[in-house]
């Protein structure tokens, strides 16, 4: 049994020894056939180990494919020797590139994501305040700018931006508008004329009717007495005030007109001297001025037209535009009835029919 084991060990040792001998011999043969070739590939030079016997085999081994414009030195059939040089170049002058120059000139494009924070400006809201004197302001809410974030994809070449595209946009905070109150109240001395005081002291008669409108009963009574004094229909005068101001004693029109009857500033001086009124946002002074002007326009209308409907239209449109402007631009061209006069007469009729506006 021991002899058999020794025999197997000797046999195994012999086999391993033979394998080592053959392997060593093979490596020796490979090393004997392994050659170093210097390859110049269009100016790019490197050393390559090869066992190929010919230049053609060397090119195939290194997967170098050539065309008719390629120059190979030495030619394909040349036997490979250790230390030889194989040069690949082009017969086409345009294809002969300087690799070092290309490396210098090559600059890769760099892409970045950039975030830009921008301010969102606030707006100013202006609100009329009839309790503040005209020409004064009050900031009730200070404006605050908002912020907006925008992200961009930006590409650079040689530190120069060559491309930019917006990726996303986000409001970080909304702008808060600035709110400013603007005074519209006329800063005029509040002293009523003798005319106003005398009319206010007059008691109303049985013909007075209180209407359901945004005008206190005392002011309705005053308007009624004014209309009796100047010969104007009471309900028509109420309709004029509603049309002009909506019964807002502090109303200010775009053309510098004020109060219940929207008295224009161009009439202030004349009305002060004739009537003694001085505060055109005071409802009593303002109604006195309005009734006086309307009665004058009715007087002028009766000199031009005869029937009552035409007289009303002429007087109301003169009140709205000024008699000279209305006569030259409308009446002289055949226009008597306008939207303004028609609207006031419609308001008057509705007031009478419904007992209010």
Phi and psi in degrees as a GROMACS rama.xvg file:
@    title "Ramachandran Plot"
@    xaxis  label "Phi"
@    yaxis  label "Psi"
@TYPE xy
-66.2417  -35.5558  UNK-2
-65.1132  -42.4096  UNK-3
-61.1286  -40.97  UNK-4
-65.0232  -41.0944  UNK-5
-65.2897  -38.9006  UNK-6
-62.7985  -41.6386  UNK-7
-65.5915  -39.7895  UNK-8
-64.7278  -42.0367  UNK-9
-64.7554  -41.0354  UNK-10
-63.2171  -42.0761  UNK-11
-64.2737  -41.2  UNK-12
-62.511  -39.9662  UNK-13
-63.3079  -43.4725  UNK-14
-63.1996  -44.997  UNK-15
-62.9056  -39.7158  UNK-16
-63.7603  -41.6761  UNK-17
-64.3628  -40.5446  UNK-18
-62.4769  -44.4766  UNK-19
-61.1511  -39.6691  UNK-20
-64.3086  -47.403  UNK-21
-64.6256  -39.874  UNK-22
-64.0104  -43.3878  UNK-23
-63.6787  -42.0638  UNK-24
-64.211  -40.4038  UNK-25
-64.1717  -44.5025  UNK-26
-62.6811  -36.537  UNK-27
-64.2431  -43.3648  UNK-28
-64.8598  -39.3347  UNK-29
-63.7873  -44.3576  UNK-30
-65.1264  -30.2242  UNK-31
-69.5495  -32.7253  UNK-32
-92.3014  -11.2337  UNK-33
-78.1004  124.836  UNK-34
-123.866  152.864  UNK-35
-103.915  124.694  UNK-36
-117.575  134.698  UNK-37
-91.3836  115.397  UNK-38
-100.184  124.081  UNK-39
-107.379  98.0199  UNK-40
-103.612  95.2538  UNK-41
52.8641  42.0011  UNK-42
93.4467  -11.0657  UNK-43
-94.2024  108.375  UNK-44
-102.909  132.363  UNK-45
-153.995  156.154  UNK-46
-95.3389  134.791  UNK-47
-132.714  132.044  UNK-48
-79.7847  140.977  UNK-49
-152.927  152.421  UNK-50
-112.201  5.45833  UNK-51
-65.8829  149.317  UNK-52
-95.048  -19.5466  UNK-53
-131.793  162.389  UNK-54
-61.5289  -38.2949  UNK-55
-63.0676  -43.1631  UNK-56
-64.8383  -36.0574  UNK-57
-62.8409  -42.3098  UNK-58
-65.2901  -40.68  UNK-59
-66.5009  -41.4783  UNK-60
-58.4021  -36.2583  UNK-61
-100.015  12.6598  UNK-62
54.5579  47.2775  UNK-63
-103.768  113.068  UNK-64
-107.541  135.862  UNK-65
-124.788  161.504  UNK-66
-124.981  -166.467  UNK-67
-68.0933  -21.5748  UNK-68
-89.9101  4.95967  UNK-69
-96.1964  135.456  UNK-70
-107.321  127.047  UNK-71
-116.597  126.193  UNK-72
-129.407  124.45  UNK-73
-70.2386  -179.04  UNK-74
-71.9127  173.557  UNK-75
-59.937  -33.1059  UNK-76
-82.87  -5.21167  UNK-77
-66.6711  137.732  UNK-78
-74.3458  137.042  UNK-79
-76.4977  131.243  UNK-80
-125.236  156.105  UNK-81
-64.4615  129.614  UNK-82
87.4156  0.771707  UNK-83
-75.4264  164.795  UNK-84
-115.095  134.557  UNK-85
-114.584  123.702  UNK-86
-115.304  127.141  UNK-87
-111.707  124.229  UNK-88
-143.064  -175.038  UNK-89
-119.397  143.356  UNK-90
-81.1395  -11.6336  UNK-91
-91.6927  120.884  UNK-92
-61.592  -34.7521  UNK-93
-67.4886  -22.3207  UNK-94
-88.803  -6.26459  UNK-95
-82.611  100.367  UNK-96
-106.902  144.645  UNK-97
-87.3792  107.731  UNK-98
-61.5076  -39.874  UNK-99
-64.0663  -40.6014  UNK-100
-65.3886  -39.6401  UNK-101
-62.0655  -39.2449  UNK-102
-64.4944  -37.4312  UNK-103
-68.0672  -41.6724  UNK-104
-78.4033  -22.412  UNK-105
-71.8514  124.417  UNK-106
-132.22  114.654  UNK-107
-65.6015  146.94  UNK-108
-75.6026  128.741  UNK-109
-105.593  127.391  UNK-110
-107.797  135.916  UNK-111
-135.18  153.528  UNK-112
-103.845  119.018  UNK-113
-115.853  142.828  UNK-114
-110.762  131.175  UNK-115
-117.055  124.839  UNK-116
-99.3351  122.804  UNK-117
-119.296  152.189  UNK-118
-87.4577  142.748  UNK-119
-105.969  113.025  UNK-120
-67.2821  147.473  UNK-121
-90.2632  158.362  UNK-122
-104.035  162.555  UNK-123
-109.604  125.592  UNK-124
-101.576  126.526  UNK-125
-111.696  126.447  UNK-126
-122.195  131.051  UNK-127
-67.6958  138.165  UNK-128
-127.479  104.662  UNK-129
-71.041  -8.3897  UNK-130
-91.4276  -8.83474  UNK-131
-100.818  144.29  UNK-132
-63.1092  143.619  UNK-133
-60.0051  138.247  UNK-134
95.3777  -6.80389  UNK-135
-107.661  152.694  UNK-136
-134.405  159.954  UNK-137
-146.378  120.478  UNK-138
-83.4393  113.163  UNK-139
-96.0266  -15.9853  UNK-140
-148.29  121.09  UNK-141
-78.3413  133.393  UNK-142
-72.2766  145.391  UNK-143
-130.011  130.405  UNK-144
-71.8664  146.701  UNK-145
-93.8754  -179.441  UNK-146
-134.099  143.25  UNK-147
-130.554  132.905  UNK-148
-107.213  128.841  UNK-149
-126.544  128.145  UNK-150
-104.602  136.499  UNK-151
-125.454  146.99  UNK-152
-92.7069  118.864  UNK-153
-121.559  131.745  UNK-154
-111.862  138.422  UNK-155
-123.444  145.474  UNK-156
-133.143  121.342  UNK-157
54.9691  41.4482  UNK-158
65.7807  10.6937  UNK-159
-104.936  131.096  UNK-160
-69.3864  128.272  UNK-161
-119.486  -9.65047  UNK-162
-159.743  143.678  UNK-163
-149.448  132.123  UNK-164
-141.646  136.862  UNK-165
-75.4334  131.019  UNK-166
-98.7784  -43.9731  UNK-167
-158.228  160.347  UNK-168
-141.184  138.006  UNK-169
-143.918  133.221  UNK-170
-81.8487  114.546  UNK-171
-79.4677  -38.117  UNK-172
-154.892  138.139  UNK-173
-77.2797  148.273  UNK-174
-72.5559  144.659  UNK-175
-108.165  120.446  UNK-176
-66.8687  147.763  UNK-177
-87.8608  131.394  UNK-178
-112.022  123.921  UNK-179
-125.058  128.542  UNK-180
-87.1158  137.126  UNK-181
-117.343  123.753  UNK-182
-69.9781  136.272  UNK-183
-122.197  -1.61209  UNK-184
-76.6735  132.395  UNK-185
-73.6735  128.408  UNK-186
-89.9328  75.5755  UNK-187
-121.349  143.7  UNK-188
-55.7771  131.905  UNK-189
-93.2897  76.6056  UNK-190
-126.288  123.939  UNK-191
-87.0115  146.953  UNK-192
-73.7039  167.481  UNK-193
-62.6638  -33.4142  UNK-194
-62.1665  -46.4221  UNK-195
-62.6037  -44.4005  UNK-196
-65.864  -38.4043  UNK-197
-69.0386  -39.2083  UNK-198
-69.805  -37.8665  UNK-199
-66.1616  -28.5641  UNK-200
-80.02  -14.6664  UNK-201
-75.5429  131.479  UNK-202
-76.8906  143.722  UNK-203
-79.4687  150.062  UNK-204
-94.4103  -170.899  UNK-205
-69.5605  -11.6778  UNK-206
-80.3841  -10.1617  UNK-207
-70.2524  139.413  UNK-208
-131.623  129.615  UNK-209
-86.7063  130.164  UNK-210
-107.023  157.324  UNK-211
-84.718  79.6872  UNK-212
-134.839  166.819  UNK-213
-83.2659  56.2918  UNK-214
-141.238  120.351  UNK-215
-54.2273  151.374  UNK-216
-59.2465  -35.3577  UNK-217
-62.5075  -39.7642  UNK-218
-73.4804  -31.8384  UNK-219
-64.3699  -42.1207  UNK-220
-63.535  -40.6936  UNK-221
-63.2656  -43.449  UNK-222
-62.2698  -38.8114  UNK-223
-61.7702  -46.7392  UNK-224
-64.7371  -36.8268  UNK-225
-60.1036  -45.8857  UNK-226
-64.0805  -37.7139  UNK-227
-64.5939  -40.3196  UNK-228
-64.4629  -42.9565  UNK-229
-99.7158  3.38218  UNK-230
70.2501  40.3034  UNK-231
-114.531  145.334  UNK-232
-66.4109  127.716  UNK-233
-57.0518  -50.0667  UNK-234
-65.5697  -33.7222  UNK-235
-65.916  -40.0193  UNK-236
-65.5107  -40.7791  UNK-237
-61.5287  -39.782  UNK-238
-64.1515  -37.1519  UNK-239
-62.0949  -46.1849  UNK-240
-64.2586  -39.2974  UNK-241
-64.5935  -43.2295  UNK-242
-64.4551  -40.7298  UNK-243
-77.0979  -40.4836  UNK-244
-136.478  -6.44088  UNK-245
65.2548  27.3324  UNK-246
64.6175  32.1362  UNK-247
-102.259  108.735  UNK-248
-66.2377  -18.4633  UNK-249
-101.412  10.4033  UNK-250
-62.1354  138.743  UNK-251
-125.857  120.729  UNK-252
-85.452  160.959  UNK-253
-62.9703  -22.8024  UNK-254
-98.8862  28.6336  UNK-255
63.8651  48.7942  UNK-256
-115.654  147.249  UNK-257
-135.336  150.366  UNK-258
80.9541  -170.577  UNK-259
-55.642  -43.3548  UNK-260
-100.384  6.03395  UNK-261
51.2653  63.7424  UNK-262
-77.9724  125.867  UNK-263
-77.2107  146.349  UNK-264
-60.37  -25.4566  UNK-265
-65.6345  -17.4788  UNK-266
-96.7287  -7.18847  UNK-267
-57.1076  -51.3298  UNK-268
-60.6093  -47.0996  UNK-269
-62.9644  -42.0405  UNK-270
-69.6078  -35.0095  UNK-271
-62.0804  -45.2039  UNK-272
-71.7365  -35.2359  UNK-273
-82.9482  -39.0536  UNK-274
-111.088  -17.3764  UNK-275
78.7941  5.835  UNK-276
-74.8652  145.572  UNK-277
-134.48  -17.9161  UNK-278
-118.064  104.601  UNK-279
-86.0242  4.02849  UNK-280
-104.851  -3.41888  UNK-281
-75.4184  125.535  UNK-282
-59.3435  -34.558  UNK-283
-74.3745  -45.1774  UNK-284
-60.6348  -42.8695  UNK-285
-66.9432  -43.8961  UNK-286
-65.006  -36.2014  UNK-287
-61.624  -45.1361  UNK-288
-65.0164  -43.4953  UNK-289
-64.3428  -43.9881  UNK-290
-65.4197  -39.17  UNK-291
-62.1181  -47.6348  UNK-292
-63.5673  -43.0387  UNK-293
-64.4787  -37.9228  UNK-294
-65.4127  -35.8543  UNK-295
-65.2035  -39.6419  UNK-296
-68.3918  -34.045  UNK-297
-64.8128  -39.9212  UNK-298
-62.2012  -42.8571  UNK-299
-66.1818  -38.5435  UNK-300
-62.5337  -38.8376  UNK-301
-66.7545  -19.0492  UNK-302
-82.5857  -15.0018  UNK-303
-107.662  -44.1308  UNK-304
-123.009  165.452  UNK-305
-113.245  -48.2048  UNK-306
-72.8179  154.28  UNK-307
-63.2194  -37.5443  UNK-308
-64.233  -41.1903  UNK-309
-69.1035  -38.234  UNK-310
-61.0212  -44.8724  UNK-311
-60.0512  -46.2881  UNK-312
-62.3448  -44.8783  UNK-313
-62.9145  -46.2933  UNK-314
-66.0886  -44.783  UNK-315
-65.1191  -43.0921  UNK-316
-68.7793  -32.104  UNK-317
-66.9479  -38.6265  UNK-318
-62.1752  -38.9733  UNK-319
-74.5648  -41.5011  UNK-320
-107.887  -20.0097  UNK-321
96.0833  135.255  UNK-322
-61.1986  -43.5702  UNK-323
-62.1145  -44.0975  UNK-324
-65.5091  -43.4817  UNK-325
-63.6285  -43.9128  UNK-326
-63.8733  -47.3501  UNK-327
-72.6116  -38.4945  UNK-328
-94.0725  -18.5642  UNK-329
-125.405  -65.576  UNK-330
-60.9941  -42.8449  UNK-331
-66.1249  -15.2877  UNK-332
-105.47  14.5338  UNK-333
89.6877  9.68484  UNK-334
-105.432  113.877  UNK-335
-109.33  -49.7404  UNK-336
-91.0545  128.008  UNK-337
-123.655  170.006  UNK-338
-58.7615  -35.479  UNK-339
-64.161  -52.2415  UNK-340
-65.8655  -39.0642  UNK-341
-63.2988  -38.9168  UNK-342
-65.1263  -43.7316  UNK-343
-66.382  -40.4685  UNK-344
-65.7701  -34.1045  UNK-345
-67.8636  -40.2829  UNK-346
-64.2266  -43.313  UNK-347
-58.6626  -45.298  UNK-348
-66.6445  -38.5468  UNK-349
-67.4851  -38.7024  UNK-350
-59.5509  -45.8858  UNK-351
-66.237  -41.7185  UNK-352
-70.4406  -37.161  UNK-353
-106.708  -9.92031  UNK-354
76.3367  14.218  UNK-355
177.576  174.106  UNK-356
